[in-house]
Amino acid sequence: MSTGLPTAEIEYPSEDGEPMAETPIHAEAMMLLHQALQDFYADRSDVFIATDAFWYWEEGNPEARVAPDVMVVPGVGQRDRRSFFSWEDNGAVPAVVFEFASRGTYQTDEEDKFFLYEELGVREYFLFDPEGAYLSTPLKGYRLGEVYGRLRPTDGMIESLLGFKLRAEGRMLRLYDARNNVPIPTRLERADAERQRADAERQRADQLQAEVERLKAILAQRGENPS
């Protein structure tokens, strides 16, 4: 959509001076989800993932903007962007938007943003309450038909059309691969697993070396050449 105004003279701010998240709890939850989505789409170069970035949907109108906590836009590429402009990618809109409910945002998340994303054609909208204090359930999901319809969890998980599932796990919104229900590990979990594997390999090597030395000692006692 265009207003017909010369866009070269229009400024589209990339920030509004507001903090990314209301609390450190929300900031960490958003970061963990962003990283999980990056890892899930590691082999896809056409998926743009952004946290707390402005989305402008109307060319020439810098007021036509919103900053989702996290958004996923398939089919537009991963190039660096300070903001996302729909008209630069053939009118693309996020396929999925996440909002992290807090004391100061939960009413807007459930009302104003709900209807805005519905009107703009965001196919799926997920709300997560990492404190478990503001929503009727920690995780809510909606999918667009003519209007948003509520998604109901199966075995505690809500499945997205984008191939992943979501589960509220304490203060974290956990991402699962829908193909096998395997959770996407956090970067810290992956580092810990690598460290444990390395420790186990060192332990096996030490045990093997100890066994070699034991056998050498036995052969030496028998007067045999252990080499």
N, C-alpha and C positions, 0 to 999 in steps of 0.2 A: 504494500500500500504506500502511496506517495502523496505528499501534499502539494507537489509541484514547486516547492521552494528550492532555491539553489543550495544543495547540500554542502558545498564547499564553504559556505558562510555559517554553517550551523555547527555548534560544538556539542559533542556527545560525551559527557563526563564518564570516566571509567571508575569513579569512586564518589562516595557521598559523605565521607568523613565519619561514617558510623562503624563501630567495631564489627568484625566478621561474625562474632557469636556473642550471645549474652553472657555466657559463663565458660570457664575452661572445660567443663563437662561437655558442653555443646561443641566447642571448638575441636576437642579430641574426637568426638563422635563423627563430626563432619570430615575430619582429616582421614580417619580410618575408612570411612565409606569411599571417599575419593580414591584412596590408594587401592582399595579392593576392586573398584571399578577399573582403574588403570591396569591392574594385574589381570582381571578377567578379560579385558580387551587388548591384552598385550600384543596379540597377533593381528589386530585390526588397525589399519592406518587411517580409516575413514570415520572414526568415532571421536567426537569432541566431548570432553568431560570438563566441567568447570565448577568451581566452588566460589560462591559469593561474587559472581561476576554479573554485570548488567547484561540483560537481554533486551535489545531494542527491536521492536517488531514493525514500526511504522517509519519509513524513511521521511526525513524532514521534520520529525516531531520528537525532540529529545525528551519530552515528558512521557512518551509511550514506552515505558521501560519498567522492568522489574528485575530484582536480583535474587533468583532462587538460591537456596542454601547449596544445593547441588543439582546440576542438570546434565542430561546425556542427550547428545544430538548426533545420531548416526548419519552417515552419508555426506559429511561436510569436511572431513579431514581434520588432522590434529595440529595444524599450524598454530603458532602462537597468536593469541588474541587477548587484548585487554578487555574487550566486550564482545558480545555476539550480536551481529546484525543480520536479521532474517533476510533482508533484501540482497545481501551479498552472496547468499547461497540459495537463490531461486525460491525464496519464501519459506525456507526450512524453519521448523519450530522444534523445540525439544520433544523427544519422544517420551521422556520420563523426567519428572521433576520431584525432588525431595525437599521437604521442609522439616526442620527440627524444632518442635514446639517448645516454647519456653514461657515463663511468666508474662513477658512483654509481647509475645508474638502469637500465642496459641489461638486467640480469637480471630486475628487476621488470617492465620493459616487455615482455619476451618471455615471462614466465611469469605472475606474479600478475595484472597488468593485462590480459594477453591473455585469461585465463579469466574475469576479472571482466566485461570488456566483452562477451565472448561470452555470458555468463549474463544480462547486463542487456539484451541485444538490440540492441547497437550494430551497425548493418548493415555498416559498413566500418571497418577499423582499419589505420592506416598508421604504420609506424615509419621514422624517418629518422635516419641517423647522420652529422651534418655533419662530423665529424672522420674518418670512414671507418676507425674503429679498433675498433668494438665489435660490429657486426653482420656476418653473413656476406656481406651485400651492402648498400650504402648505403641502399637503399630497399626496404622490404618492405610488401606490402599483403595484406589478408585481407578476404573477404566472407562474410557469414553465410548459411549454409544451415541445416541442422540443427546444424552446428558451423561454425567458421571454416574456409574453404578458401583456400589460397594463390592470390593473383592473380599471373599471369605477365606481364611487360612485353612490349609490342609496339613495336618500333623504339625501345626504351629508355624507353618511357612506360607507366605503369599508368593505366587509365581508371577513373574513379569513376562510380557510378550517378547522381551529382549533376551530371553534365555537364561535368566538367573532367578533365584528364589531369595526371599528375605525372611529373616527371623530376628525378633527382638531378643537379644541376649544381654540382660542387664543394661548397662549404659551404652552398649554397642549394637549397631544395626548390622547383623552378620549377613554376608553375601554367600550364596551357595550356587554351584553350577547345577542348573536344572537337569542336565543330562544324566547326572549320576548322584545328585544330592550330596556332593562332596563340598565342604566349606572352603571358601577362599581364605587361606591363612593371612593373618596380618604380617607386616614386615618383621615385627619383633618375633612373632611365632615362627616364622620361616628361619630367621637368624638363629633362634634357640634350637630348632630342629637340626639345622646344619651343624651347630656346635655339638649337639648330642651325638650326631652321626660321626663327626670327627673324633670325639672322645671315645666312642665305641670302637672305631677303627684303630685308634692308638692302643686301646686296651687289648684288642685282639692281636695286634702286632707284638705287644709286650709279652702276652701269654705265649705266642708262637716262639718268640726268641727265648723265653724262659724254658720252654719244652726242648728246644734245640740244645741249649746249654746243659740241660739235665741229661739228655741222651749222649751228648759228648762226654759228660763226666762218667756215665756208665761204661761207655766204650773204653775210656782211658783206664778205668779200673780193671778192665778185662785185658788190658795190654793191646787193644786194637787201635788202629789209627782212625780217629773220628772224622778225618777229612775225607 
